[in-house]
Amino acid sequence: MSQNSWKKEERYFSFNRFLKEKFPFKVYKIPIHAGFTCPNLDGKVASGGCVYCANESFSPNARSKFIPINEQVENGKAFLKKRYRAEKFIAYFQSYSNTYGSINILKEKYDQALNSEDIIGISIGTRPDCVSDEVLDLISGYSKKYHTWLELGLQSRHNNTLERINRGHLYEECEDAVRRAKRLGLLVCLHVILGLPGESAEDMMETADAVAALGADGIKIHHLYVAKNTALAEEYFNGNVKTLSIEEYVPLVADFLERIPSETAVQRLMGDTHGKFLISPVWTTSKAKILELISRELEKRNSFQGVKCQTLPDESLITSQSSKIF
């Protein structure tokens, strides 16, 4: 299809559209909890995790007793086939840092997920400081046969913010990880959070410009939320943290989308939390309605994703996986 053909029907390039344009069948992601932890939890780089960290609040598999990876895959396939008539699947290593282990362990876990009928891709979520060259070589090896993504938690362009939220790494480490991954031809999706403590709208737009400059193939935008049993919860109750209302969030997302390239696939536009974990913000509006509000905001502006993108990525880093027949 022609570039930006999505503009005929949408205001931004959704991941659903990306998958429809790439594959002749319905493709869905299966979230997997592979039993990894994080160097920001076990004391290697910091302790206590990010101030907002409550992985079980957004990853259902992380809340239950560990289930073998192959069983998670089969359960996910059955559910997605029944609910969405899915045909093919991407194994999504979601919970915690999924490159935090020895090469042998990583390969064993990845292979377990891929050793199933109708799995045509793999997406690996992790931290920028957990992707050595050896790890990237392992992951890039899968791209010869599978649709392969590396997902990195950028969160913010600003090192003072990263320190404030106890990320345990700098922006430059993310920049370096993206460059090394893209040189190997990997598709890279960056995660960002809007509404982080102390950040202005201008700060958030500078993060959007950084995403554009890095030539990210995908983006996940989350809103800051406060979950139970986190360091952020204590700060929130002490009055040191404010969360965004829907009325504040929607135009921020629209501003952000305007600044990232039109070919960047938008995999997420808001965070998901489960009721019993959530403290703030409590949005009673459905996810579908909020996504509609974002599209309406862009429509009201007569605007689209990428219209204000002024930062071009390094041409040498613009990579795309060759079209494969799966």
Secondary structure as GFF3:
##gff-version 3
##sequence-region A 1 326
A	DSSP	three_ten_helix	5	8	.	.	.	ID=ss1
A	DSSP	alpha_helix	15	22	.	.	.	ID=ss2
A	DSSP	beta_strand	27	32	.	.	.	ID=ss3
A	DSSP	three_ten_helix	55	57	.	.	.	ID=ss4
A	DSSP	three_ten_helix	60	63	.	.	.	ID=ss5
A	DSSP	alpha_helix	69	84	.	.	.	ID=ss6
A	DSSP	beta_strand	88	93	.	.	.	ID=ss7
A	DSSP	alpha_helix	103	114	.	.	.	ID=ss8
A	DSSP	beta_strand	119	126	.	.	.	ID=ss9
A	DSSP	three_ten_helix	128	130	.	.	.	ID=ss10
A	DSSP	alpha_helix	133	142	.	.	.	ID=ss11
A	DSSP	beta_strand	147	155	.	.	.	ID=ss12
A	DSSP	alpha_helix	159	164	.	.	.	ID=ss13
A	DSSP	alpha_helix	171	183	.	.	.	ID=ss14
A	DSSP	beta_strand	187	194	.	.	.	ID=ss15
A	DSSP	alpha_helix	201	213	.	.	.	ID=ss16
A	DSSP	beta_strand	218	223	.	.	.	ID=ss17
A	DSSP	beta_strand	226	227	.	.	.	ID=ss18
A	DSSP	alpha_helix	231	237	.	.	.	ID=ss19
A	DSSP	alpha_helix	246	259	.	.	.	ID=ss20
A	DSSP	beta_strand	265	268	.	.	.	ID=ss21
A	DSSP	beta_strand	278	280	.	.	.	ID=ss22
A	DSSP	alpha_helix	287	300	.	.	.	ID=ss23
A	DSSP	three_ten_helix	315	317	.	.	.	ID=ss24
###
